[in-house]
């Protein structure tokens, strides 16, 4: 039997390139059930759909205030769900393996 964590991981693996809004709402809700805040879930899904983004691009795509995005990115990095790297001296963010969502010790 699949737990909520396993279903979310599976859904992220099977996500279409341009998911339907209902699919995103379900994932958004599932991420919150797994312990992410609303902002963290929104930033995580934005990065998961896009691959790699600069913080400014995340801000534009989510519509969240820059402070909220930077806070969510830092918290996701601390939870080891997102990584940051420098490209031409600019931070670029990307999601790490969705299987990390299944870990109990986040």
C-alpha positions in Angstrom: 0.0 0.0 0.0 1.3 3.4 -0.9 1.6 6.0 1.8 1.0 9.7 1.1 4.7 10.3 0.8 5.1 7.6 -1.8 2.1 8.9 -3.8 3.6 12.4 -3.8 7.0 11.1 -4.9 5.4 9.0 -7.6 3.3 11.9 -8.8 6.4 14.1 -9.1 8.1 11.4 -11.1 5.2 11.1 -13.5 4.5 14.8 -13.8 3.8 16.0 -17.4 5.9 18.8 -18.7 3.0 21.2 -18.6 0.7 19.7 -15.9 -2.9 20.5 -15.7 -3.9 23.0 -12.9 -5.8 20.3 -10.9 -2.6 18.1 -10.9 -0.6 21.1 -9.6 -3.2 21.8 -6.9 -3.0 18.1 -5.8 0.8 18.2 -5.6 0.7 21.5 -3.8 -1.6 20.1 -1.2 0.5 16.9 -0.9 3.7 18.9 -0.3 2.0 20.9 2.4 0.8 17.6 4.0 4.4 16.5 4.0 5.4 19.5 6.0 6.3 22.2 3.6 4.8 25.7 4.0 2.7 27.2 1.3 5.6 29.3 0.0 8.0 26.4 0.1 5.6 24.2 -1.8 5.0 26.9 -4.4 8.8 27.6 -4.9 9.5 23.8 -5.0 6.9 23.1 -7.7 8.1 26.1 -9.7 11.6 24.8 -9.6 10.5 21.2 -10.3 8.6 22.3 -13.5 11.4 24.6 -14.8 14.5 22.7 -13.9 17.0 25.4 -13.0 16.1 29.0 -12.2 17.7 32.1 -10.8 16.0 33.6 -7.8 14.6 36.5 -9.9 13.0 34.0 -12.3 11.4 32.2 -9.3 10.1 35.5 -8.0 8.5 36.3 -11.4 7.0 32.9 -11.9 5.5 32.6 -8.4 4.5 36.2 -7.9 5.7 36.0 -4.3 7.6 38.9 -2.7 11.4 38.5 -3.0 11.9 38.1 0.7 9.4 35.2 0.8 11.2 33.5 -2.2 14.6 33.9 -0.7 13.4 32.6 2.7 11.7 29.6 1.1 14.8 28.8 -1.0 17.0 28.9 2.0 14.6 26.6 4.0 14.4 24.2 1.1 18.2 24.1 0.9 18.3 23.3 4.6 15.8 20.5 4.1 18.0 19.2 1.3 15.2 19.5 -1.3 16.9 22.2 -3.3 20.5 22.9 -4.3 22.2 26.2 -5.2 25.2 26.6 -7.5 26.9 29.7 -8.9 26.9 30.4 -12.7 28.7 33.5 -13.7 28.6 34.6 -10.1 24.8 34.3 -9.9 23.0 31.7 -7.8 21.0 29.1 -9.7 18.6 26.9 -7.9 17.3 23.4 -8.8 15.3 20.7 -7.0 17.1 17.6 -5.8 15.7 14.1 -6.2 12.0 14.0 -5.2 12.7 10.8 -3.3 14.1 13.1 -0.5 10.5 14.0 0.3 10.0 10.4 1.5 12.7 10.7 4.2 11.3 10.9 7.7 14.3 13.0 9.1 13.8 16.1 7.1 
